[in-house]
Amino acid sequence: MTKARNVSTDRREFLKFLAASPLMAMAMSTGWSAEDLLGAELQGTQGAGLITSPEQAINVFDFEDVARAVMNPAHFGHIATGSDDDATVAANRDGFSKYVIHPRRLVNVSKIDTSIELFGKRLGTPIFLAPAGGQMFCNPEGEIATAKAAVAHDNTMILSTGTTSSIEDVTAARGAPVWFQLYPNGSLSVSRKLIQRAEAAGAPVIAMTVDQLPGRNTETDQRMRRTIPGYTGVREKSPACLGCHAGNRNARRPMTSAALSGDRPGEDAKLDWDFVRQVRDVVKGKFMLKGVVTPEDAELSLKYGLDGVYVSNHGGRSAATGYGTIEALPAIVKAVAGRVPIVIDGGIRRGTDVFKALALGASAVSVGRPYLWGLGSFGQPGVAKVLDILQREFALVMKQAGVTSIPAIAAGRYVTAR
Ligand SMILES: Cc1cc2nc3c(=O)[nH]c(=O)nc-3n(C[C@H](O)[C@H](O)[C@H](O)COP(=O)(O)O)c2cc1C
């Protein structure tokens, strides 16, 4: 079931921020009034032809265009931002073009199986939902909408410490346990509380994000905030801004309110591998670090007894490394040598990207921004359609390449560097 956007509400909201929007520049260059341009776009008649319902989407980027047009610019900017000049966001995407697919012909692919076995569980798809904090800034249903949308293709959901719905509610909405992403700070007792609560809710895997500990410089985010007329520096004045990254949001979010109060989750420059060792002792289930981009840190993960490696650069929004996670993957796969599973995210937008990551040795992939675009555009039906498109594209690539199962993807020589 899908729902069309309420165009008049969107229009009012949009016009409030119009002065600062890129559409204003477009309107001026075309000679149309900005309102005409918006009307044409949202009704899908002419102009840029924005989709007005999820069914119209041809690929996941259709949702990015709608999200940019209808979301509060500060919120969209928070999704879009990378670090510094956003070069690492672009590198994540460009990285995939450095690898090519070698399809095999005349294989019977009338039946394929996209399921994977991970940590002793069979999962319907290798496409996961990466953790993203504060999803109510995209839609009032936030993580609940995302969880419900993940049911159809059995996408594994990784819930952020910064979630705007509790893990108990999200697990109920998903109808299955979710993985929990832990933002550590210097206090082991805070991490212990969060881990124990997540594990009590059934989370089989804890992924501790370590790529943001020294802080970060997200310039696009800062610039977009300033485009809101009257913006004072505090975005969370409105209830819809529960998800915003400003002020004392942690005191109001369900996972962090009890544990963290005013602390900033995920940022603490003094944390080191000894902290990892201590957290390892707390986690009863599977434990991995999210944010590994070097073979050295993958090897240390194994040395410290972790159960997997999550290759990520936070979608290019932590350290400005200038290279894509997919480029980092082969050396990490070599270092890990099949001893533990590898999850990867960063720039995955296409079925071909999923296929390339698996062929290069990842066990599963996560997507971040695409489902947030879906959520910001159309709520739950938007997320559902994004996941549907990725699954459909991926299944098609498997067939085109001549593989019928996920293990066969890594076993063959289907992907090489260009
Ligand atoms: C708006 C937004 C919020 C995010 N919040 C978190 C978070 O709370 N914890 C975390 O570990 N990663 C967070 N991430 C990073 C994602 O988990 C993931 O690493 C990244 O989005 C993957 O890249 P992609 O967006 O290109 O798919 C966030 C990303 C975005 C875009």
The ligand as an ORCA input file, in Angstrom:
! r2SCAN-3c Opt
* xyz 0 1
  C      21.510     10.893      8.234
  C      22.468      9.815      8.605
  C      22.548      9.419      9.928
  C      23.474      8.440     10.309
  N      23.496      8.030     11.611
  C      24.362      7.052     11.987
  C      24.358      6.570     13.320
  O      23.568      7.000     14.150
  N      25.260      5.603     13.632
  C      26.142      5.077     12.722
  O      26.947      4.202     13.040
  N      26.135      5.512     11.443
  C      25.270      6.468     11.064
  N      25.238      6.870      9.744
  C      26.102      6.204      8.768
  C      25.387      4.983      8.171
  O      25.230      3.974      9.116
  C      26.168      4.381      6.999
  O      27.473      4.094      7.427
  C      26.205      5.266      5.762
  O      25.020      6.004      5.614
  C      26.428      4.400      4.532
  O      26.636      5.171      3.400
  P      25.491      5.575      2.352
  O      24.656      6.610      3.031
  O      26.277      6.110      1.215
  O      24.713      4.338      2.008
  C      24.329      7.848      9.349
  C      24.222      8.237      8.017
  C      23.309      9.208      7.640
  C      23.215      9.580      6.187
*
